[in-house]
Amino acid sequence: MKILFLHTEPCYPPTNGIRLKSFNALKLMARDNRLMLASQIAPEAEPYDFAPLRQLCEEVVAVPIPRQSPALVAAKALLHRRMYYMQRFLSPIFRNHVLKMVADFQPNVVHFDYIQTTLYRDCIPPGIGTVASINDSFAFATLNSLRQNIEKSAFRRIYRTLQYPQVRRYEASVYPKFDIVHTMTEIDAAFLRSLNPRIVTHAIPNGTYVEQFAQVSQRMLPNHVVFVAKYSPHNIEPLINFLNIAWAGIRRADPNAVLHVVGRDMNKSAQSVEIAKRLGGVTFDGFVEHLPDAYRMPSIAIVPIDKNCGVVNKAIEGMAAGMCMVSFRRTLQGIPDVTPGSDCLAVDSFHQMADAILTVMRDTSRLRQIQENARQTAVRCFSWESRRPLYHQMYQRAASLAAARI
């Protein structure tokens, strides 16, 4: 099978959730298929290493996004009634490259990576399968953000409120034009089908590199907790809530408890740093080059994000590292393979999160059992290799559906 991949940014190195899925889809399909890749590059982006991508693809084309002022992009978005973050990725040069690659390569399937690439759906003629690999429904994620009041800026709250019906209309009208819409979870897929029953969905969650974490096992520090995340409002606000409610209670009960906050720029939030200093026992460890190093000291990993859309990659990574992972019940709905109480702990509030963490800190035999079960579940269910047949099936299905319409 010949597959053309369209990306909004080069996916190597795979340092975030979008790149992680994009790179591994290429890696999984390269073994038995012929691949080509066209990727956009932001004007302000750091230099990329394309060598690993060229090892997987017959051809890799990188096209810079035109440099434009935000005001000009906003004006064009208003004029053409497009969303700002979509208008920014609209490029006639990239369109011409896509048209040429389709004509020359004659792919069986075109993989559109993330919502912005769906702008180029009209470049694909009938008979070629199309997969919109969007990760999560943008409308559903926006709805979750509004419900949880994550945006503290009044302007951003207003912007999100106005954006929600617009992106909802876009997903409802554009996604039915694709043979398949690929999401991380069945929850996102069901939301999209509720917008328009004509949307054909295929849920394949992200995997993780379980072999990377093979040497991280049986931590000896049961009162050490870790939160791994990058700096963003969607991670800072949950961290602040965890500190104010859960960590305050944990420190009262165990003054020797330690929380490791790992991730680039996570100490940029003055509010979280001030709370951490006041409560004590919190270290901001910064970015780690080798992810397993983040999990070598703690026994417990937290995912204090309460949402029922998408898969939180740090949850499955923590379990692969043999952590006792503690998160919200709604968040774990996106990971159907887990069994709360056996290989992870599910809670409904930050107060419950504190109680759950303190319970396993005091009961080390239960803590170790959950850690062992977590690692076993990850090895059995979360490896990227286990996703290979699912991706192959998705592309075959898309090609078949497109061929049947000729």
C-alpha positions as CSV (number, residue, x, y, z in Angstrom):
1,M,0.0,0.0,0.0
2,K,1.1,3.5,-0.8
3,I,0.4,6.1,1.9
4,L,0.9,9.9,1.7
5,F,1.2,11.6,5.1
6,L,0.4,15.3,5.5
7,H,1.7,17.0,8.7
8,T,1.5,20.4,10.2
9,E,5.0,20.1,11.6
10,P,7.9,17.6,11.3
11,C,7.2,14.8,13.8
12,Y,10.8,14.1,14.8
13,P,11.9,14.2,17.5
14,P,8.6,12.9,19.0
15,T,8.5,15.2,22.0
16,N,4.8,15.8,22.3
17,G,1.5,13.9,21.9
18,I,0.9,15.0,18.3
19,R,4.4,14.2,17.2
20,L,4.4,10.9,19.1
21,K,1.4,9.6,17.2
22,S,2.6,11.0,13.9
23,F,6.1,9.6,14.1
24,N,4.9,6.2,15.2
25,A,2.3,5.9,12.5
26,L,5.1,6.4,10.0
27,K,7.3,4.0,11.8
28,L,4.7,1.3,12.1
29,M,3.6,1.5,8.4
30,A,7.1,1.8,6.9
31,R,7.8,-1.9,7.4
32,D,5.3,-3.2,4.8
33,N,4.2,-0.1,2.9
34,R,5.6,2.7,0.7
35,L,5.4,6.1,2.3
36,M,5.8,9.8,1.4
37,L,5.6,12.8,3.7
38,A,4.8,16.5,3.2
39,S,5.2,18.6,6.3
40,Q,4.7,22.3,7.0
41,I,7.3,24.1,9.2
42,A,6.5,27.2,11.3
43,P,8.7,30.2,10.5
44,E,9.9,30.4,14.1
45,A,10.5,26.7,14.4
46,E,13.8,25.2,15.6
47,P,16.0,23.3,13.2
48,Y,14.6,19.8,12.5
49,D,16.4,16.5,11.9
50,F,14.8,15.0,8.9
51,A,17.2,12.0,8.6
52,P,15.1,9.7,10.7
53,L,12.0,10.6,8.6
54,R,13.9,10.0,5.3
55,Q,14.8,6.6,6.5
56,L,11.0,5.8,6.7
57,C,9.8,7.6,3.6
58,E,10.7,7.5,-0.1
59,E,10.4,11.3,-0.2
60,V,10.1,14.0,2.5
61,V,9.0,17.5,1.5
62,A,9.2,20.3,4.1
63,V,7.4,23.6,3.3
64,P,7.7,26.7,5.5
65,I,4.4,28.3,6.5
66,P,4.4,31.9,5.1
67,R,5.5,34.4,7.7
68,Q,2.5,36.7,8.4
69,S,1.6,39.1,11.2
70,P,-1.0,37.8,13.6
71,A,-3.2,40.8,12.8
72,L,-3.1,39.9,9.1
73,V,-3.9,36.2,9.8
74,A,-6.8,37.3,12.0
75,A,-8.1,39.7,9.3
76,K,-8.0,36.9,6.7
77,A,-9.7,34.5,9.1
78,L,-12.6,37.0,9.6
79,L,-12.9,37.7,5.9
80,H,-13.1,34.0,4.9
81,R,-14.9,32.9,8.1
82,R,-12.2,30.5,9.1
83,M,-10.8,29.9,12.5
84,Y,-7.6,31.7,13.2
85,Y,-5.5,28.6,14.0
86,M,-6.7,27.1,10.6
87,Q,-6.0,30.2,8.6
88,R,-2.4,30.3,9.8
89,F,-1.7,26.9,8.2
90,L,-3.3,27.8,4.8
91,S,-0.5,27.8,2.2
92,P,-0.8,27.8,-1.7
93,I,2.8,26.5,-1.9
94,F,2.0,23.6,0.4
95,R,-1.2,22.9,-1.6
96,N,0.8,22.7,-4.9
97,H,3.2,20.3,-3.3
98,V,0.3,18.1,-2.2
99,L,-1.2,18.1,-5.6
100,K,2.1,17.2,-7.2
101,M,2.8,14.4,-4.8
102,V,-0.6,12.9,-5.2
103,A,-0.2,13.0,-9.0
104,D,3.3,11.5,-9.0
105,F,2.9,9.0,-6.1
106,Q,-0.7,7.9,-6.8
107,P,-1.2,6.9,-3.1
108,N,-3.9,4.4,-2.0
109,V,-4.5,6.5,1.1
110,V,-3.7,10.0,2.3
111,H,-3.3,10.5,6.0
112,F,-4.2,14.1,7.2
113,D,-2.5,14.6,10.5
114,Y,-4.4,16.9,12.9
115,I,-7.2,19.2,12.1
116,Q,-5.3,21.9,10.2
117,T,-4.3,19.6,7.4
118,T,-8.0,18.9,6.7
119,L,-7.9,22.3,4.8
120,Y,-6.3,20.3,1.9
121,R,-9.0,17.6,1.6
122,D,-10.0,19.0,-1.9
123,C,-6.6,18.1,-3.2
124,I,-7.4,14.4,-3.2
125,P,-9.3,13.0,-6.2
126,P,-12.0,10.3,-5.9
127,G,-10.8,6.7,-5.4
128,I,-8.0,7.6,-3.0
129,G,-8.7,6.8,0.7
130,T,-8.6,9.7,3.2
131,V,-8.0,9.5,6.9
132,A,-8.3,12.6,9.1
133,S,-6.1,11.6,12.1
134,I,-7.2,14.4,14.4
135,N,-6.1,13.0,17.8
136,D,-9.0,14.5,19.8
137,S,-12.2,16.3,18.7
138,F,-11.2,20.0,18.9
139,A,-14.9,20.9,19.7
140,F,-15.0,18.3,22.5
141,A,-11.7,19.6,24.0
142,T,-12.9,23.2,23.8
143,L,-16.1,22.2,25.6
144,N,-14.1,20.4,28.3
145,S,-11.9,23.5,28.7
146,L,-15.0,25.8,29.1
147,R,-16.7,23.4,31.6
148,Q,-13.6,23.3,33.8
149,N,-12.9,27.0,33.5
150,I,-9.2,26.3,32.8
151,E,-8.7,29.7,30.9
152,K,-8.2,32.3,33.6
153,S,-7.8,35.2,31.1
154,A,-11.2,36.9,30.5
155,F,-10.2,37.4,26.8
156,R,-9.3,33.7,26.3
157,R,-12.6,32.6,28.0
158,I,-14.6,34.8,25.6
159,Y,-12.5,33.6,22.7
160,R,-13.1,30.0,23.6
161,T,-16.8,30.6,24.0
162,L,-17.0,32.1,20.6
163,Q,-14.8,29.5,19.1
164,Y,-16.8,26.5,20.3
165,P,-19.8,26.8,17.9
166,Q,-17.5,27.6,15.0
167,V,-15.3,24.5,15.5
168,R,-18.3,22.4,16.2
169,R,-19.8,23.4,12.8
170,Y,-16.5,22.8,11.1
171,E,-16.1,19.3,12.4
172,A,-19.8,18.4,11.7
173,S,-19.5,19.6,8.1
174,V,-15.9,18.7,7.1
175,Y,-15.2,15.4,8.7
176,P,-18.0,13.5,6.8
177,K,-15.9,14.2,3.6
178,F,-13.2,11.8,4.9
179,D,-13.5,8.1,4.6
180,I,-12.3,7.7,8.2
181,V,-11.7,10.1,11.1
182,H,-9.1,8.7,13.5
183,T,-9.4,9.6,17.2
184,M,-7.5,8.6,20.3
185,T,-10.6,7.4,22.2
186,E,-14.0,6.0,21.5
187,I,-15.4,8.8,23.7
188,D,-14.1,11.4,21.2
189,A,-15.4,9.3,18.3
190,A,-18.9,9.1,19.9
191,F,-18.9,12.9,20.3
192,L,-18.1,13.4,16.6
193,R,-20.9,10.9,15.6
194,S,-23.3,12.9,17.8
195,L,-22.4,16.0,15.7
196,N,-23.0,14.2,12.5
197,P,-23.9,10.5,12.2
198,R,-22.3,10.5,8.7
199,I,-18.8,10.8,10.3
200,V,-17.0,7.4,10.1
201,T,-14.7,7.0,13.1
202,H,-11.9,4.7,14.0
203,A,-10.4,4.9,17.5
204,I,-6.8,3.9,18.1
205,P,-5.2,5.2,21.2
206,N,-1.5,6.3,21.5
207,G,1.0,3.7,22.6
208,T,4.2,4.1,24.5
209,Y,7.7,2.8,24.4
210,V,7.3,0.1,27.0
211,E,10.8,-1.3,26.3
212,Q,12.3,2.1,27.4
213,F,10.9,1.7,30.9
214,A,12.0,-1.9,31.4
215,Q,14.8,-1.0,33.8
216,V,12.5,1.3,35.9
217,S,11.0,-1.0,38.5
218,Q,10.2,-1.3,42.1
219,R,10.9,2.2,43.5
220,M,12.2,2.3,47.0
221,L,10.7,5.8,47.9
222,P,7.0,5.3,48.5
223,N,6.5,8.9,49.7
224,H,7.9,10.4,46.4
225,V,5.3,11.5,43.8
226,V,5.9,12.8,40.3
227,F,4.0,15.0,37.8
228,V,5.4,15.0,34.3
229,A,4.0,17.7,32.0
230,K,5.0,20.6,29.8
231,Y,4.1,24.2,30.6
232,S,0.6,25.2,29.4
233,P,-2.6,26.5,31.1
234,H,-4.0,23.0,30.7
235,N,-1.3,21.6,33.0
236,I,-0.6,24.6,35.3
237,E,-4.1,25.0,36.6
238,P,-4.5,21.4,37.6
239,L,-1.1,21.6,39.2
240,I,-2.2,24.6,41.3
241,N,-5.4,22.9,42.3
242,F,-3.4,19.8,43.3
243,L,-1.0,21.8,45.4
244,N,-3.7,23.8,47.1
245,I,-6.0,20.9,47.9
246,A,-4.2,17.6,47.7
247,W,-0.6,18.4,48.4
248,A,-1.5,20.6,51.4
249,G,-3.2,17.6,53.0
250,I,-0.5,15.2,52.1
251,R,2.2,17.4,53.6
252,R,0.2,17.8,56.8
253,A,0.0,14.0,57.1
254,D,3.5,13.3,56.0
255,P,6.0,16.2,56.2
256,N,8.6,14.1,54.4
257,A,6.6,13.6,51.3
258,V,8.2,14.9,48.1
259,L,6.6,16.0,44.8
260,H,8.8,16.1,41.7
261,V,7.4,18.4,39.0
262,V,9.2,17.4,35.7
263,G,8.9,19.2,32.4
264,R,10.2,22.1,30.4
265,D,9.3,25.6,31.9
266,M,7.0,24.2,34.6
267,N,8.5,26.6,37.0
268,K,7.4,29.6,34.9
269,S,4.2,29.8,36.8
270,A,4.9,32.2,39.7
271,Q,1.7,31.2,41.4
272,S,2.6,27.4,41.5
273,V,6.1,28.2,42.6
274,E,4.9,30.4,45.4
275,I,2.4,27.7,46.6
276,A,5.1,25.0,46.4
277,K,7.5,27.1,48.5
278,R,4.8,27.7,51.1
279,L,3.8,24.0,51.4
280,G,7.3,22.6,51.0
281,G,8.5,19.3,49.6
282,V,8.2,20.3,45.9
283,T,11.0,20.2,43.5
284,F,10.9,21.6,39.9
285,D,13.2,19.3,38.1
286,G,12.9,20.8,34.6
287,F,13.2,19.0,31.3
288,V,14.7,15.5,31.2
289,E,16.3,14.3,28.0
290,H,15.7,10.6,28.8
291,L,12.0,10.2,29.9
292,P,12.6,7.1,32.2
293,D,14.9,9.3,34.3
294,A,11.8,11.2,35.5
295,Y,10.4,8.0,37.1
296,R,13.5,6.5,38.7
297,M,13.0,8.0,42.2
298,P,9.2,8.2,42.8
299,S,6.7,5.4,43.3
300,I,3.6,7.4,42.5
301,A,2.7,9.3,39.4
302,I,-0.2,11.8,39.3
303,V,-2.3,13.0,36.3
304,P,-4.4,15.8,38.0
305,I,-6.2,16.6,34.7
306,D,-9.9,16.0,34.9
307,K,-11.3,15.6,31.3
308,N,-13.2,13.0,29.4
309,C,-11.6,13.6,26.0
310,G,-8.4,12.2,24.5
311,V,-5.7,10.1,26.0
312,V,-3.3,11.6,28.5
313,N,0.0,10.1,27.3
314,K,1.6,10.6,30.7
315,A,-0.8,8.2,32.3
316,I,0.2,5.3,30.1
317,E,3.9,6.3,30.3
318,G,3.7,6.3,34.1
319,M,2.2,2.9,34.1
320,A,4.8,1.6,31.7
321,A,7.4,2.9,34.1
322,G,5.8,0.8,36.9
323,M,4.3,3.8,38.7
324,C,1.2,3.7,40.9
325,M,-0.7,6.1,38.7
326,V,-3.4,8.3,40.3
327,S,-5.9,10.2,38.2
328,F,-9.5,11.3,37.8
329,R,-12.1,8.7,36.9
330,R,-13.2,10.8,33.9
331,T,-9.7,11.0,32.5
332,L,-9.3,7.2,32.8
333,Q,-12.4,6.7,30.7
334,G,-10.1,7.3,27.7
335,I,-8.0,4.3,28.6
336,P,-10.3,1.3,28.5
337,D,-7.6,-1.3,29.3
338,V,-6.9,-0.1,32.8
339,T,-8.6,-1.5,36.0
340,P,-8.8,1.1,38.7
341,G,-8.0,-0.3,42.1
342,S,-5.7,-3.0,40.5
343,D,-3.3,-1.3,38.2
344,C,-4.1,2.4,38.9
345,L,-6.2,4.5,41.3
346,A,-9.2,6.5,40.2
347,V,-10.6,9.5,42.1
348,D,-13.4,12.0,41.7
349,S,-11.8,15.0,43.5
350,F,-8.5,16.4,44.7
351,H,-9.5,15.6,48.3
352,Q,-9.9,11.9,47.2
353,M,-6.6,12.1,45.4
354,A,-4.8,13.1,48.6
355,D,-6.5,10.3,50.5
356,A,-5.6,7.7,47.8
357,I,-2.0,8.8,47.7
358,L,-1.6,8.7,51.5
359,T,-3.2,5.3,51.6
360,V,-0.7,3.7,49.3
361,M,2.2,5.6,50.9
362,R,1.3,3.9,54.2
363,D,0.5,0.5,52.7
364,T,3.7,-0.3,50.7
365,S,2.7,-3.9,49.9
366,R,-0.4,-2.6,48.1
367,L,1.7,0.1,46.5
368,R,4.1,-2.4,45.1
369,Q,1.3,-4.7,43.8
370,I,-0.3,-1.8,42.0
371,Q,3.1,-0.9,40.5
372,E,3.6,-4.5,39.3
373,N,0.1,-4.6,37.8
374,A,0.6,-1.3,36.1
375,R,3.7,-2.4,34.3
376,Q,2.1,-5.7,33.3
377,T,-0.9,-3.9,31.9
378,A,1.3,-1.5,29.9
379,V,3.4,-4.3,28.4
380,R,0.2,-6.2,27.5
381,C,-1.8,-3.3,26.1
382,F,0.1,-0.1,25.5
383,S,3.1,-1.0,23.3
384,W,3.3,0.8,19.9
385,E,3.8,-2.6,18.3
386,S,0.3,-3.6,19.4
387,R,-1.0,-0.7,17.4
388,R,0.4,-1.9,14.1
389,P,-2.5,-4.1,13.0
390,L,-5.0,-1.5,14.1
391,Y,-3.4,1.2,11.8
392,H,-3.1,-1.3,9.0
393,Q,-6.7,-2.1,9.3
394,M,-7.7,1.6,9.3
395,Y,-5.8,2.4,6.1
396,Q,-7.1,-0.7,4.4
397,R,-10.6,0.2,5.3
398,A,-10.2,3.8,4.1
399,A,-8.9,2.6,0.7
400,S,-11.7,0.1,0.4
401,L,-14.4,2.7,1.2
402,A,-12.9,5.1,-1.4
403,A,-12.6,2.5,-4.1
404,A,-16.2,1.4,-3.5
405,R,-17.4,5.0,-4.3
406,I,-15.9,5.1,-7.8
